[in-house]
Amino acid sequence: MSSDFKFLKKASLPTILASLILPLTTFAADPFPMLKPPKNLTLNVINIIVAFFNIFWPIVVTIIIVMLMWSGIMFLTAAGDPAKISTAKKAILWAIIGVVIIVLSYSIISIINNFFVPPAP
Protein backbone atom coordinates (compact mmCIF):
# COMPACT_ATOMS: atom_id res chain seq x y z
CA MET A 1 0.00 0.00 0.00
CA SER A 2 2.84 2.36 0.78
CA SER A 3 4.41 1.91 -2.66
CA ASP A 4 1.08 2.79 -4.32
CA PHE A 5 0.91 6.02 -2.32
CA LYS A 6 4.51 6.90 -3.24
CA PHE A 7 3.72 6.33 -6.92
CA LEU A 8 0.59 8.46 -6.63
CA LYS A 9 2.59 11.20 -4.96
CA LYS A 10 5.28 11.11 -7.66
CA ALA A 11 2.76 10.97 -10.52
CA SER A 12 0.54 13.78 -9.25
CA LEU A 13 3.10 16.60 -9.58
CA PRO A 14 3.86 16.06 -13.30
CA THR A 15 0.14 15.66 -13.98
CA ILE A 16 -0.70 18.92 -12.23
CA LEU A 17 2.14 20.76 -13.96
CA ALA A 18 1.14 19.41 -17.37
CA SER A 19 -2.48 20.46 -16.84
CA LEU A 20 -1.31 23.98 -15.97
CA ILE A 21 1.20 24.31 -18.82
CA LEU A 22 -0.93 22.88 -21.66
CA PRO A 23 -3.35 25.84 -21.79
CA LEU A 24 -0.40 28.08 -22.66
CA THR A 25 -0.39 26.47 -26.11
CA THR A 26 -3.50 28.52 -26.89
CA PHE A 27 -1.21 31.56 -27.04
CA ALA A 28 0.57 30.00 -30.03
CA ALA A 29 -0.47 32.76 -32.44
CA ASP A 30 0.48 35.61 -30.11
CA PRO A 31 2.43 34.51 -27.05
CA PHE A 32 1.42 36.37 -23.90
CA PRO A 33 -0.71 39.14 -25.43
CA MET A 34 -1.16 40.67 -21.98
CA LEU A 35 2.51 41.71 -21.99
CA LYS A 36 2.12 44.02 -24.99
CA PRO A 37 1.35 47.60 -24.04
CA PRO A 38 -1.78 49.06 -25.60
CA LYS A 39 -1.46 51.77 -28.22
CA ASN A 40 -1.64 55.40 -27.08
CA LEU A 41 -0.54 54.42 -23.58
CA THR A 42 0.17 57.24 -21.17
CA LEU A 43 2.49 56.35 -18.33
CA ASN A 44 0.85 57.03 -14.97
CA VAL A 45 0.39 55.20 -11.68
CA ILE A 46 -3.00 53.73 -12.57
CA ASN A 47 -1.73 52.24 -15.84
CA ILE A 48 1.30 50.76 -14.08
CA ILE A 49 -0.90 49.11 -11.44
CA VAL A 50 -3.31 47.80 -14.09
CA ALA A 51 -0.39 46.42 -16.12
CA PHE A 52 1.01 44.76 -12.98
CA PHE A 53 -2.32 43.05 -12.29
CA ASN A 54 -2.72 42.00 -15.92
CA ILE A 55 0.65 40.28 -15.82
CA PHE A 56 0.35 38.63 -12.40
CA TRP A 57 -3.35 37.72 -12.51
CA PRO A 58 -2.77 34.41 -14.41
CA ILE A 59 0.12 33.53 -12.09
CA VAL A 60 -1.99 34.10 -8.98
CA VAL A 61 -4.91 32.12 -10.38
CA THR A 62 -2.54 29.23 -11.13
CA ILE A 63 -1.17 29.32 -7.58
CA ILE A 64 -4.71 29.32 -6.16
CA ILE A 65 -5.72 26.35 -8.31
CA VAL A 66 -2.62 24.42 -7.22
CA MET A 67 -3.29 25.29 -3.55
CA LEU A 68 -6.89 24.08 -3.77
CA MET A 69 -5.85 20.88 -5.55
CA TRP A 70 -3.09 20.21 -3.02
CA SER A 71 -5.50 20.88 -0.15
CA GLY A 72 -7.97 18.41 -1.66
CA ILE A 73 -5.25 15.79 -2.01
CA MET A 74 -4.22 16.39 1.61
CA PHE A 75 -7.85 16.02 2.68
CA LEU A 76 -8.37 12.81 0.70
CA THR A 77 -5.15 11.21 1.93
CA ALA A 78 -5.72 12.11 5.59
CA ALA A 79 -7.28 8.67 6.19
CA GLY A 80 -9.24 9.88 9.19
CA ASP A 81 -6.26 11.36 11.03
CA PRO A 82 -7.63 14.44 12.85
CA ALA A 83 -4.32 16.34 12.64
CA LYS A 84 -4.05 15.85 8.88
CA ILE A 85 -7.73 16.74 8.37
CA SER A 86 -7.21 19.91 10.40
CA THR A 87 -4.16 20.83 8.32
CA ALA A 88 -6.11 20.24 5.09
CA LYS A 89 -9.04 22.35 6.32
CA LYS A 90 -6.67 25.18 7.22
CA ALA A 91 -5.05 25.00 3.78
CA ILE A 92 -8.45 25.15 2.07
CA LEU A 93 -9.48 28.06 4.31
CA TRP A 94 -6.32 30.03 3.48
CA ALA A 95 -6.74 29.30 -0.23
CA ILE A 96 -10.30 30.66 -0.11
CA ILE A 97 -9.14 33.71 1.84
CA GLY A 98 -6.51 34.23 -0.88
CA VAL A 99 -9.22 34.06 -3.56
CA VAL A 100 -11.31 36.65 -1.73
CA ILE A 101 -8.33 39.00 -1.30
CA ILE A 102 -7.31 38.70 -4.95
CA VAL A 103 -10.86 39.26 -6.23
CA LEU A 104 -11.30 42.27 -3.94
CA SER A 105 -7.96 43.77 -4.97
CA TYR A 106 -8.77 43.31 -8.65
CA SER A 107 -12.22 44.86 -8.10
CA ILE A 108 -10.76 47.84 -6.24
CA ILE A 109 -8.22 48.42 -9.00
CA SER A 110 -10.98 48.23 -11.64
CA ILE A 111 -13.17 50.70 -9.74
CA ILE A 112 -10.29 53.14 -9.27
CA ASN A 113 -9.31 52.75 -12.92
CA ASN A 114 -12.87 53.46 -14.10
CA PHE A 115 -13.13 56.44 -11.74
CA PHE A 116 -9.89 58.17 -12.76
CA VAL A 117 -9.59 57.07 -16.40
CA PRO A 118 -12.69 57.94 -18.40
CA PRO A 119 -13.79 55.40 -20.98
CA ALA A 120 -12.68 55.97 -24.55
CA PRO A 121 -15.31 57.53 -26.83
Phi, psi and omega in degrees: 000324181293323180292327176295319180294321178296319177296318179298319180294319180288326183280337185288323181296311177297326179294316178296315180297318179296321180291337178272332182274326184302323178297341178294342178292344177289345177271019185300321182289320182218092185296129177051066181296340181287348180274347180277129179289144178291159178289153181058041181276126172260137184273110174215176186297318182298315180294326178293317179295317178297318178296320177301313180292325178293329179280316187270351179301311179297326179294316181293319178297320177297317179297319180295317179298316179297318178299315180293321178294316179295321178296318178296319177295319178298320181293318181289328182267007181292332177055038175083000179286117184300326180292317180290322178296319178297318178297318180294319179296320178295320179295319177295318179300314181292327176294319178292321176298320176298319178298315181298315181297317181294317179295318178295318180294320178294322179294318180296317178297319179296318179295314179296319180297316179291332180285316185269333181251107181293150181294151180290143181288000000 
